[in-house]
Amino acid sequence: MKVYSKWFISLIVMSVTLFYTIPLFYAATYTFDINRFFNDDNKFLIALLFFMGVAGIIFVYLTLHYRKWKSFVLLQYRKEFAFLLVVSAFGFLGLVVMFVEFGGNPDYVMHLLIGLFILNYAMVSYLGRKFFNIRLMGKQ
């Protein structure tokens, strides 16, 4: 079992968060019915600006905590893994919302849900086992 620094774990969590930033934005606009205020072109531009803002905040945050977190090591990172699960779950739903928003056939949403769920679960399970030292199934 290899142990990683808190900074490296935070980098992994923030990378997954950045991957799901635009789907999270689309899920939030769909959930809170903000769609009526934007047309599709403006919404994608605002999503890109939101992505760049989140990326900037994450970059500054990780840079400021680099010295302190580089030498901080834990055996398991349960809180960070829980955050990763929440972000990946809502990002997964955001991908489905994006599919429908960009003109996908709603009849295929269930097929998309199943496929994306398997990919998302495999990714989170692999990251948890490899870097966070947490197994989703089996003995700890």
Secondary structure as UniProt FT lines:
FT   HELIX           6..19
FT   HELIX           21..31
FT   TURN            32..33
FT   HELIX           35..37
FT   HELIX           40..64
FT   HELIX           66..70
FT   HELIX           78..101
FT   TURN            102..103
FT   HELIX           106..108
FT   HELIX           109..130
//
